[in-house]
Amino acid sequence: MPSHQVKQNRFASLCAAAFGAIWAFAQPGMAQDVTISHAYSNFGAIKYPADVDHLDYVNPDAPKGGEISIWAQGGFDSFNQYASDGVPAALNTIGSESILISTDDDPYALYCYLCTTLEYPADLSFVTFNLRDDVTFADGTPMTAEDVAFSFQLFQTQGILEYRRVVEGFIDRVEVEGPYRITFHFTDKTPMRDRVGFAGGTPVFSKAWFERTGARLDRATKEPFMSTGPFVLDSFDFKTRVIYRRNPNFWGADHPFNRGRWNFDRIRVEYFADSDAAFEGFKAGDYTFRTENSSQQWAAGYDFQAMRQGWIKREEIPDGNVGTRLSWVFNLDRPNWQDGRVRDAIAMMFNYEWARQTLQYGLYERPVSFWPNTDLAASGTPDEGELAILKPLVDEGLFDPSILTEEARVPIVHDPANNRPSRRILREAARLLEEAGWQIGDDGLRRNDRDEVLELTIIQYSPIYDKFINPFIENLALIGVRGRLERVDISQYVERRRKGDFDLANQGFDMDFEPSGGLEQWFGSKTADDSSRNLMRLRHPGIDRLIQTVVAASTLEELKTAVHALDRGLRKIGFDIPLWYNPETWVAYYDFYRHPENLPPLSVGELDLWWYDAEAAERLKAAGAF
């Protein structure tokens, strides 16, 4: 996600007194004081004061100019990532901005960006934004409170169903109090920690543009929505590339939060059929910046002429974000996968230790938690705080009592020297399947009492997973399960995931440092029927209750305890097969890009923090590098 966008669930606070440039006053007829601030955080002090000159992690004197080029897979037919139809173009929201923004060195704070100040009472029954009067859309027309209200309403009425099911009933009313003043009034249903970020995090689009074009948020579009951001669409070909150019009339070019950022004149995205073709394109100079997601390529693939000539640099950059739990998820709507014993037996057949050593050069880690690389991950047996949360759920029969005494669940450990599971693991998997009613036949296949064969289809669009899936399928055969890899193109892949037409499919669980209402989209029963996040169709009343406990947490300590309990419950259910995550970001680039000496912990920032060294680029061109 580009760092100029608000990250979901990073919401805001009552801790106002120590923030600086904050004060309280009582309005006539109001029963409580109202705080005015340039920023908001639920936990701790705000990092940046109202008179900040620039962010700590930028080069404020970075030169402007040049181009950065990256790659994407497949193709696209839309510029609207909010619609359920179409395949959206890469970086289609790079021109979007919201009232509040976050920074890449603070996981909790939100700052006024399209506003000058925000106002809120102690009970957070409303929040008022005093908007800047100098913000313009890409066509030069001014942004006003009417545009903010219109954009917010778009998401409430035309946003994807999973989102609307979560936020339905959060807003009592939205008042446009003037051209540059807008107030959001919340209902009691709205989670406290979500309120300010919910109101201030919505992208702002041009009302006039929507009315003129007839565009809808829930339909594919052939151009990006008219927005206020630093880049606009330059040109595109649905099959090969999309190019964005820096808006020379960008309203926010001199904003303190933009100083030293958005330095490239153009951002070009080249499309390739698959990762192998893309890597060859990088070696040939078809594009010039690559984020590497293949351990094999990273370990053994970078011995080519451009590297040997010193034209390309490589860096391993620590990633301070919550690690992404890449998994294969079961489709729980299919009867075969509703029994946890069957899922457990299937999961036992993936030998990650062998895959890590043999296929990944030992470079990745396995994500045992849904919050890897953080102190939000559950570990060991539950502490007193977790027990207080979990025991009532056990008493109601929502979780097995073992969750109170066992250590947080982790995947079974295999022998890294051999992909084939040990006899002990095979016996245990066979026992689970037999207990679940799947008996082995004379042909070596498992069947139930209706004589149905236990079959499993994994859908994929990228060949990068073949070397992991095929050994997994071989192991499934050892316990009588017929596995199959089905390769589809990216548009079919997107559609089949949406429709639930799969047994196993990839999902990346991208959690947050301050999880709250957005957990409903990932794991809530209310989103299971139609969700791009709750892809496994999880419906579990115990998880729903744990989500409510997380949402209700009012202190950071309460939040951590509640997330530990939720993490423990999710892992107990076993609806996915965790694959791997990378605690670093691997980048390779032609040696005419530069970046600040100290990159922020939460972003590499190649599109907004880096810049183009024109002299170095000319030297490489003269040498024939690209």
Phi, psi and omega per residue, in radians:
M1 nan 2.236 3.079
P2 -0.977 2.496 -2.988
S3 -1.270 -0.147 3.093
H4 -1.446 -0.072 3.132
Q5 -1.698 2.582 3.076
V6 -1.270 2.275 3.113
K7 -1.432 2.366 -3.062
Q8 -1.001 2.417 3.056
N9 1.296 0.194 3.012
R10 -1.706 1.592 -2.933
F11 -1.957 -2.942 -2.733
A12 -2.185 -3.082 -2.684
S13 -2.380 2.990 3.015
L14 -1.814 0.028 -3.036
C15 -1.490 1.154 -2.917
A16 -1.589 -0.478 -2.871
A17 -1.059 -0.562 -3.022
A18 -1.720 0.172 -2.949
F19 -1.444 -0.356 -3.051
G20 1.452 2.525 -3.118
A21 0.955 0.581 -3.132
I22 -2.253 2.431 3.064
W23 -2.668 2.874 -3.133
A24 -2.099 2.615 3.085
F25 -2.625 2.796 3.098
A26 -1.849 2.118 3.088
Q27 -1.431 2.640 3.113
P28 -0.984 2.333 3.088
G29 1.427 -0.012 -3.119
M30 -1.739 2.475 -3.075
A31 -1.538 -0.197 -3.090
Q32 -2.411 2.706 3.119
D33 -1.158 2.715 3.094
V34 -2.076 2.279 3.127
T35 -1.616 2.388 3.049
I36 -2.000 2.312 -3.067
S37 -2.647 2.831 3.023
H38 -1.609 -0.108 -3.040
A39 -2.746 2.970 -3.046
Y40 -2.684 2.411 3.082
S41 -2.623 2.469 3.075
N42 -1.272 -0.541 -2.996
F43 -2.299 2.173 2.979
G44 1.389 -3.131 -3.081
A45 -1.403 2.687 3.083
I46 -1.371 2.371 -3.067
K47 -1.275 -0.805 -2.994
Y48 -1.816 2.317 3.096
P49 -1.346 2.978 -3.108
A50 -1.124 -0.504 -3.092
D51 -1.734 0.497 3.136
V52 -1.001 2.482 3.122
D53 -1.547 -0.701 3.086
H54 -2.871 2.867 3.107
L55 -1.212 2.603 -3.048
D56 -1.113 -0.475 -2.984
Y57 -1.744 0.222 3.119
V58 -1.824 2.850 2.885
N59 -1.687 1.792 -3.035
P60 -1.103 -0.301 -3.123
D61 -1.844 0.347 -3.132
A62 -1.034 2.344 3.136
P63 -1.264 2.690 3.080
K64 -1.731 2.603 3.050
G65 2.326 3.048 3.053
G66 1.324 -3.047 -3.074
E67 -2.336 2.510 2.910
I68 -2.018 2.390 -3.121
S69 -2.218 2.392 -3.108
I70 -2.291 -3.071 -3.122
W71 -2.250 2.794 3.021
A72 -2.484 2.829 -3.056
Q73 -1.802 2.490 2.994
G74 1.536 -1.977 -3.136
G75 -2.954 -3.026 -3.128
F76 -2.639 2.759 3.105
D77 -2.432 0.279 -3.100
S78 -2.725 2.796 3.009
F79 -2.037 0.384 -3.109
N80 -2.131 1.809 -3.130
Q81 -1.404 -0.116 -3.107
Y82 -1.573 -0.117 -3.127
A83 -1.596 2.676 3.104
S84 -1.471 -0.228 3.086
D85 -1.842 2.696 3.123
G86 1.475 2.824 3.051
V87 -1.912 1.984 -3.023
P88 -1.285 2.592 3.079
A89 -1.171 2.605 3.053
A90 -1.051 2.483 3.070
L91 1.058 0.487 -3.067
N92 -1.174 -0.251 3.125
T93 -1.801 0.229 -3.069
I94 -1.183 -0.250 3.058
G95 -1.662 0.058 -3.065
S96 -1.648 2.563 3.072
E97 -2.442 2.830 3.125
S98 -2.291 2.947 -3.081
I99 -1.041 -0.779 -3.135
L100 -1.924 2.585 3.055
I101 -2.313 2.814 3.040
S102 -1.894 2.917 3.064
T103 -2.005 2.891 -3.042
D104 -1.642 0.270 3.047
D105 -2.252 0.250 3.126
D106 -2.563 1.966 -3.059
P107 -1.362 -0.048 -3.016
Y108 -2.117 -0.481 -2.962
A109 -1.473 2.615 2.989
L110 -2.172 2.444 -3.044
Y111 -2.142 2.525 3.003
C112 -1.067 2.308 3.124
Y113 -2.264 -1.099 3.017
L114 -1.429 0.021 3.077
C115 -2.118 2.871 3.031
T116 -1.674 -0.698 3.101
T117 -2.570 2.837 2.964
L118 -2.198 2.681 -3.108
E119 -2.245 2.431 3.136
Y120 -2.750 2.602 3.076
P121 -1.541 3.021 -3.094
A122 -1.103 -0.557 -3.109
D123 -1.544 0.040 3.126
L124 0.897 0.647 3.094
S125 -1.280 -0.305 3.067
F126 -2.705 2.871 2.950
V127 -2.442 2.372 3.116
T128 -1.984 2.368 3.069
F129 -1.957 2.194 2.996
N130 -1.646 1.834 -2.978
L131 -1.369 2.657 3.002
R132 -1.162 2.606 3.141
D133 -1.765 0.151 -3.096
D134 -2.013 0.174 -3.106
V135 -1.453 2.284 3.112
T136 -2.215 2.667 3.010
F137 -1.350 3.019 -3.073
A138 -1.074 -0.436 3.120
D139 -1.532 0.092 3.079
G140 1.588 -0.112 -3.141
T141 -1.368 2.597 -3.069
P142 -1.282 2.557 2.992
M143 -1.566 2.310 3.138
T144 -2.263 3.099 3.114
A145 -1.073 -0.492 3.102
E146 -1.101 -0.663 3.104
D147 -1.172 -0.673 3.118
V148 -1.106 -0.840 -3.127
A149 -1.100 -0.724 3.127
F150 -1.089 -0.798 -3.113
S151 -1.116 -0.754 3.124
F152 -1.060 -0.741 -3.137
Q153 -1.148 -0.591 3.094
L154 -0.972 -0.820 -3.100
F155 -1.215 -0.513 3.120
Q156 -1.291 -0.468 -3.053
T157 -1.911 -0.512 -3.076
Q158 -2.112 0.023 3.100
G159 -1.162 2.883 -3.120
I160 -1.057 2.630 -2.996
L161 -1.037 -0.696 -3.098
E162 -1.070 -0.631 3.102
Y163 -1.223 -0.801 -3.087
R164 -1.143 -0.571 3.112
R165 -1.156 -0.540 -3.130
V166 -1.346 -0.752 -2.985
V167 -1.688 -0.015 -3.128
E168 -0.985 2.228 3.106
G169 1.507 0.066 -3.139
F170 -1.263 -0.595 -3.011
I171 -1.871 2.232 3.049
D172 -1.376 -0.832 3.098
R173 -2.909 2.766 3.053
V174 -2.081 2.185 -3.101
E175 -1.948 2.126 2.968
V176 -1.536 1.857 -3.012
E177 -1.662 -0.025 3.128
G178 2.989 3.075 -3.111
P179 -1.011 -0.515 -3.057
Y180 -2.288 0.558 3.125
R181 -2.509 2.255 -3.091
I182 -2.506 2.458 -3.123
T183 -2.190 2.333 3.068
F184 -1.871 2.134 3.101
H185 -1.786 2.209 -3.049
F186 -1.724 2.653 2.981
T187 -1.532 2.954 3.100
D188 -1.147 -0.300 -3.115
K189 -1.266 -0.386 -3.053
T190 -1.281 2.183 3.086
P191 -0.991 2.371 -3.059
M192 -1.004 -0.827 -3.059
R193 -1.238 -0.238 -3.105
D194 -1.626 -0.219 -2.852
R195 -1.106 -0.980 -3.052
V196 -1.144 -0.767 3.131
G197 -1.157 -0.601 3.093
F198 -1.085 -0.792 -3.134
A199 -1.263 -0.699 -3.013
G200 -1.644 -0.083 -3.065
G201 -1.676 -0.054 -3.109
T202 -1.299 2.315 3.047
P203 -1.026 2.544 -3.114
V204 -1.851 2.153 3.129
F205 -2.022 2.897 3.141
S206 -1.408 2.064 3.089
K207 -1.074 -0.748 -3.111
A208 -1.090 -0.669 -3.140
W209 -1.146 -0.750 3.117
F210 -1.097 -0.743 -3.132
E211 -1.178 -0.625 -3.128
R212 -1.275 -0.691 -3.053
T213 -1.592 -0.352 -3.065
G214 1.310 0.240 -3.132
A215 -1.147 2.700 3.092
R216 -2.262 2.617 3.128
L217 -1.203 -0.446 -3.077
D218 -1.741 0.328 3.104
R219 -2.322 2.554 3.088
A220 -1.040 2.588 3.122
T221 -2.278 2.701 -3.132
K222 -1.668 0.100 3.050
E223 -2.682 2.733 3.107
P224 -1.156 2.745 3.050
F225 -1.155 2.542 3.098
M226 -1.166 2.028 -3.035
S227 -2.324 -2.995 -2.997
T228 -1.916 0.038 -2.908
G229 -1.357 -3.097 -2.992
P230 -1.341 -0.284 -3.099
F231 -2.181 2.613 3.075
V232 -2.257 2.840 3.118
L233 -1.207 2.309 3.086
D234 -1.730 -1.018 -3.131
S235 -2.812 2.905 3.130
F236 -2.843 2.758 2.951
D237 -2.349 2.117 -3.033
F238 -0.972 -0.407 -3.057
K239 -1.699 -0.386 -2.938
T240 -2.214 -0.642 -3.024
R241 -2.870 2.840 2.956
V242 -2.447 2.436 -3.096
I243 -2.214 2.295 3.045
Y244 -1.981 2.541 3.124
R245 -2.133 2.617 3.126
R246 -1.185 2.302 -3.140
N247 -1.294 1.964 -3.110
P248 -1.142 -0.293 -3.135
N249 -1.906 0.420 -3.131
F250 -0.994 2.162 -3.065
W251 -1.055 -0.592 -2.981
G252 -1.681 0.295 -3.067
A253 -1.012 -0.574 -3.104
D254 -1.790 0.138 3.106
H255 -1.141 2.430 -3.119
P256 -0.952 -0.600 -3.135
F257 -1.317 -0.176 3.123
N258 -1.883 -0.092 3.138
R259 -1.119 2.226 -3.101
G260 1.412 0.124 -3.115
R261 -2.098 2.927 3.111
W262 0.936 1.028 -2.957
N263 -1.620 -0.313 -3.090
F264 -1.474 2.497 3.039
D265 -1.255 -0.611 -3.111
R266 -2.416 2.559 2.979
I267 -2.140 2.047 -3.081
R268 -1.952 2.355 3.084
V269 -2.039 2.079 3.091
E270 -1.729 2.346 -3.126
Y271 -1.725 2.420 3.106
F272 -2.302 2.731 -3.089
A273 -1.146 -0.646 -3.122
D274 -2.719 3.110 -3.044
S275 -1.191 -0.596 3.124
D276 -1.127 -0.779 3.105
A277 -1.116 -0.652 3.131
A278 -1.139 -0.684 3.136
F279 -1.137 -0.708 3.087
E280 -1.100 -0.658 3.098
G281 -1.113 -0.666 3.097
F282 -1.132 -0.778 3.131
K283 -1.050 -0.570 -3.134
A284 -1.495 -0.082 3.132
G285 1.474 0.281 3.112
D286 -1.172 -0.496 2.963
Y287 -2.512 2.895 -2.826
T288 -2.184 -0.042 3.084
F289 -2.376 2.247 -3.072
R290 -2.320 2.219 2.929
T291 -1.633 2.037 -3.008
E292 -1.520 2.265 3.106
N293 -2.091 0.229 3.090
S294 -2.016 2.056 3.109
S295 -1.135 -0.585 3.125
Q296 -1.130 -0.787 3.096
Q297 -1.097 -0.761 -3.076
W298 -1.114 -0.693 -3.082
A299 -1.389 -0.603 -2.956
A300 -2.328 -0.079 -3.005
G301 -1.693 -0.090 -3.003
Y302 -1.745 0.580 3.032
D303 -1.838 1.427 3.118
F304 -2.486 3.024 -2.921
Q305 -0.990 -0.802 -3.078
A306 -1.080 -0.580 3.074
M307 -1.250 -0.797 -3.100
R308 -1.120 -0.515 3.125
Q309 -1.410 -0.138 -3.121
G310 1.406 0.304 -3.127
W311 -1.416 -0.356 -3.083
I312 -2.087 2.451 3.060
K313 -1.937 2.646 3.051
R314 -2.187 2.506 3.093
E315 -2.444 2.518 2.995
E316 -1.920 1.900 -2.980
I317 -1.888 2.118 3.138
P318 -1.000 2.435 -3.131
D319 -1.886 1.959 -3.115
G320 -1.546 0.056 3.126
N321 -1.315 2.923 2.920
V322 -1.058 2.221 -3.118
G323 -1.088 2.491 3.090
T324 -1.396 2.114 3.103
R325 -1.465 1.652 3.061
L326 -1.347 2.252 -3.059
S327 -2.476 2.851 2.759
W328 -1.706 2.197 -3.127
V329 -1.871 2.480 3.043
F330 -1.381 2.550 2.997
N331 -1.506 1.739 -3.036
L332 -1.250 -0.176 3.064
D333 -1.303 -0.298 3.123
R334 -1.503 2.293 -3.023
P335 -0.959 -0.612 -3.073
N336 -1.074 -0.429 -3.004
W337 -1.888 0.205 -3.136
Q338 -1.472 -0.239 3.104
D339 -1.654 2.087 -3.103
G340 -1.061 -0.493 3.116
R341 -1.136 -0.665 3.111
V342 -1.169 -0.785 3.130
R343 -1.068 -0.727 -3.137
D344 -1.094 -0.748 -3.137
A345 -1.102 -0.731 3.113
I346 -1.102 -0.811 -3.087
A347 -1.085 -0.559 3.137
M348 -1.082 -0.347 -3.054
M349 -1.478 -0.090 3.060
F350 -1.620 1.947 -3.118
N351 -1.612 1.550 -3.111
Y352 -1.206 -0.629 -3.092
E353 -1.053 -0.716 3.074
W354 -1.162 -0.782 -3.127
A355 -1.082 -0.722 -3.132
R356 -1.093 -0.799 -3.089
Q357 -1.294 -0.707 -3.013
T358 -1.519 -0.685 -3.002
L359 -1.855 -0.384 -3.037
Q360 -2.023 0.119 3.082
Y361 0.979 0.457 3.113
G362 1.193 0.360 -2.984
L363 -1.637 -0.338 -3.129
Y364 -1.792 2.938 3.046
E365 -2.107 2.708 3.082
R366 -1.609 2.302 -3.109
P367 -1.490 1.686 3.138
V368 -1.266 -0.399 -3.107
S369 -1.958 2.872 2.974
F370 -1.450 -0.113 3.046
W371 -2.198 1.038 -3.088
P372 -1.148 2.667 3.061
N373 1.258 0.331 -3.128
T374 -2.469 2.940 3.070
D375 -1.473 0.158 3.030
L376 -1.500 -0.167 -3.131
A377 -1.309 2.340 3.056
A378 -1.232 2.532 3.105
S379 -2.598 2.668 3.111
G380 1.072 -2.694 3.082
T381 -1.538 2.775 -3.097
P382 -1.078 2.441 3.027
D383 -1.464 -3.093 -3.055
E384 -1.059 -0.699 3.141
G385 -1.116 -0.755 3.111
E386 -1.148 -0.721 3.139
L387 -1.045 -0.671 3.133
A388 -1.106 -0.538 3.118
I389 -1.406 -0.745 -2.976
L390 -1.430 -0.583 -3.021
K391 -1.067 -0.746 3.086
P392 -1.047 -0.560 3.125
L393 -1.258 -0.640 3.050
V394 -1.154 -0.754 -3.135
D395 -1.058 -0.535 3.123
E396 -1.521 0.014 3.112
G397 1.415 0.300 -3.097
L398 -1.510 -0.366 3.046
F399 -2.400 2.660 3.046
D400 -1.170 2.475 -3.121
P401 -0.991 -0.384 -3.113
S402 -1.088 -0.338 3.138
I403 -1.134 -0.363 -3.111
L404 -1.429 -0.348 -3.021
T405 -2.103 -0.401 -3.093
E406 -1.468 2.731 3.010
E407 -1.207 2.696 3.119
A408 -0.937 2.361 -2.998
R409 -1.151 2.393 3.050
V410 -2.280 2.703 -3.136
P411 -1.103 2.656 3.086
I412 -1.108 2.523 -3.100
V413 -1.736 2.274 -3.111
H414 -1.826 2.995 3.000
D415 -1.322 2.090 -3.134
P416 -1.250 -0.211 -3.074
A417 -1.455 -0.246 -3.027
N418 -2.604 2.227 -3.138
N419 -1.107 -0.576 -3.097
R420 -1.138 2.244 3.109
P421 -1.090 2.715 3.117
S422 -1.176 2.851 3.106
R423 -1.061 -0.634 3.125
R424 -1.075 -0.781 -3.140
I425 -1.173 -0.712 3.118
L426 -1.103 -0.714 3.122
R427 -1.117 -0.733 -3.135
E428 -1.137 -0.737 3.106
A429 -1.103 -0.731 3.124
A430 -1.111 -0.705 3.115
R431 -1.058 -0.778 3.139
L432 -1.082 -0.755 -3.134
L433 -1.144 -0.707 3.128
E434 -1.153 -0.701 3.087
E435 -1.074 -0.575 -3.132
A436 -1.455 0.028 3.069
G437 1.658 0.254 3.129
W438 -1.866 1.851 -3.082
Q439 -1.726 2.604 -3.136
I440 -1.423 2.391 3.136
G441 -1.756 3.084 3.126
D442 -1.087 -0.460 3.134
D443 -1.518 0.092 3.106
G444 1.449 0.135 -3.114
L445 -1.852 2.575 3.098
R446 -1.430 2.357 3.081
R447 -2.347 2.640 3.059
N448 -1.640 -2.998 -3.084
D449 -1.273 -0.104 3.041
R450 -1.763 0.191 3.112
D451 1.135 0.494 3.088
E452 -1.596 2.332 3.132
V453 -1.333 2.441 3.079
L454 -1.383 1.822 -3.082
E455 -2.070 2.645 -3.108
L456 -2.486 2.154 3.119
T457 -1.943 2.216 3.071
I458 -1.828 2.129 3.105
I459 -1.650 2.474 3.138
Q460 -2.613 2.643 2.983
Y461 -1.997 -0.255 -3.088
S462 -1.916 2.276 3.121
P463 -1.235 -0.120 -3.104
I464 -1.085 -0.402 -3.103
Y465 -1.594 -0.125 -3.061
D466 -0.971 -0.746 -3.050
K467 -1.206 -0.266 3.052
F468 -1.658 -0.666 -3.060
I469 -1.278 -0.749 -3.074
N470 -1.081 -0.773 3.034
P471 -1.110 -0.576 3.076
F472 -1.114 -0.763 3.115
I473 -1.115 -0.669 3.079
E474 -1.040 -0.718 3.136
N475 -1.229 -0.607 3.081
L476 -1.040 -0.667 3.135
A477 -1.072 -0.488 -3.128
L478 -1.169 -0.403 3.111
I479 -1.914 0.247 3.034
G480 1.474 0.345 3.128
V481 -1.827 2.275 3.135
R482 -1.552 1.883 3.131
G483 -1.758 2.651 -3.121
R484 -2.603 2.362 3.013
L485 -1.685 2.186 3.112
E486 -2.026 1.999 3.141
R487 -1.557 2.244 3.119
V488 -2.292 2.837 3.068
D489 -1.358 2.974 -2.962
I490 -1.148 -0.614 3.129
S491 -1.180 -0.708 3.076
Q492 -1.137 -0.673 -3.136
Y493 -1.070 -0.818 3.124
V494 -1.057 -0.786 -3.086
E495 -1.188 -0.709 -3.118
R496 -1.215 -0.602 3.035
R497 -1.110 -0.736 -3.133
R498 -1.120 -0.680 -3.091
K499 -1.458 -0.201 -3.070
G500 1.343 0.539 -3.122
D501 -1.675 1.216 -3.136
F502 -2.920 2.844 2.940
D503 -1.732 -0.878 3.038
L504 -2.219 2.431 3.075
A505 -2.556 2.745 3.120
N506 -1.229 2.513 2.952
Q507 -2.584 2.365 3.039
G508 -1.837 2.000 -3.124
F509 -1.532 1.833 -3.109
D510 -1.769 1.624 -3.121
M511 -1.538 -3.111 -2.896
D512 -2.346 2.709 3.102
F513 -1.200 -0.412 -3.139
E514 -2.234 1.181 -3.095
P515 -1.109 2.485 3.138
S516 -2.689 -2.217 -3.023
G517 -1.036 -0.475 3.128
G518 -1.098 -0.309 3.075
L519 -1.048 -0.467 3.099
E520 -1.046 -0.662 -3.135
Q521 -1.224 -0.526 -3.129
W522 -1.430 -0.742 -2.917
F523 -2.337 -0.019 -3.029
G524 -1.391 2.521 3.124
S525 -1.063 -0.578 -3.067
K526 -1.165 -0.310 -3.137
T527 -1.840 0.039 -2.990
A528 -1.174 -0.459 -3.076
D529 -1.296 -0.451 -3.060
D530 -2.754 1.597 -3.067
S531 -2.602 2.422 3.016
S532 -1.486 -0.170 -3.128
R533 -1.885 -0.886 3.048
N534 -1.378 1.072 -3.046
L535 -1.153 -0.479 -3.092
M536 -1.413 -0.066 -3.124
R537 1.062 0.819 -3.124
L538 -1.302 2.168 3.026
R539 -2.247 1.784 -3.051
H540 -2.493 1.953 -3.087
P541 -1.070 -0.515 3.097
G542 -1.180 -0.708 3.082
I543 -1.158 -0.688 3.098
D544 -1.025 -0.709 3.127
R545 -1.193 -0.706 3.114
L546 -1.121 -0.660 3.075
I547 -1.059 -0.749 3.118
Q548 -1.054 -0.650 3.123
T549 -1.165 -0.727 3.087
V550 -1.077 -0.817 -3.119
V551 -1.062 -0.620 -3.077
A552 -1.403 -0.188 -3.110
A553 -1.059 2.315 -3.075
S554 -1.932 -0.237 3.083
T555 -2.138 2.828 -3.124
L556 -1.123 -0.645 3.126
E557 -1.149 -0.758 3.083
E558 -1.072 -0.708 -3.133
L559 -1.084 -0.824 -3.122
K560 -1.055 -0.763 3.141
T561 -1.097 -0.768 -3.135
A562 -1.137 -0.695 3.124
V563 -1.184 -0.657 3.057
H564 -0.990 -0.784 -3.133
A565 -1.145 -0.721 3.118
L566 -1.134 -0.793 3.122
D567 -1.020 -0.739 3.132
R568 -1.094 -0.745 3.139
G569 -1.169 -0.745 3.119
L570 -1.073 -0.766 3.141
R571 -1.195 -0.551 3.119
K572 -1.111 -0.670 -3.095
I573 -1.174 -0.729 3.096
G574 1.247 0.955 3.130
F575 -1.652 0.034 -3.130
D576 -2.451 2.887 3.011
I577 -1.977 1.774 -3.095
P578 -1.124 2.389 -3.105
L579 -1.787 -1.402 -3.082
W580 -2.836 2.932 2.971
Y581 -2.580 2.829 -3.103
N582 -2.040 2.052 3.111
P583 -1.320 0.039 3.080
E584 -2.239 2.833 2.957
T585 -1.927 2.198 -3.129
W586 -1.744 2.165 3.128
V587 -2.233 2.520 3.018
A588 -2.289 2.429 -3.064
Y589 -2.734 2.640 3.052
Y590 -1.153 2.443 -2.883
D591 -1.379 0.967 2.949
F592 -2.323 0.246 2.992
Y593 -1.823 2.537 3.132
R594 -2.280 2.715 3.113
H595 -2.482 2.834 3.095
P596 -1.000 2.645 -3.095
E597 -1.069 -0.704 -3.122
N598 -2.004 1.705 3.108
L599 -1.260 2.659 -3.116
P600 -1.248 2.769 -3.077
P601 -1.233 -0.362 -2.988
L602 -1.856 0.115 3.137
S603 -2.863 2.473 2.960
V604 -1.299 -0.634 3.014
G605 1.216 0.526 -3.058
E606 -1.094 -0.494 -3.093
L607 -1.495 -0.392 -3.062
D608 -2.133 -0.446 -3.099
L609 -1.700 -0.469 -3.095
W610 -1.395 2.928 3.104
W611 -2.558 2.978 -3.013
Y612 -1.774 2.196 3.072
D613 -1.658 1.741 -3.018
A614 -1.106 -0.675 -3.130
E615 -1.162 -0.737 3.108
A616 -1.123 -0.646 3.128
A617 -1.136 -0.703 3.120
E618 -1.132 -0.648 3.107
R619 -1.119 -0.743 3.134
L620 -1.205 -0.641 3.073
K621 -1.086 -0.775 3.136
A622 -1.104 -0.525 3.139
A623 -1.436 -0.109 3.134
G624 1.484 0.397 -3.086
A625 -1.201 -0.567 -3.132
F626 -2.788 nan nan
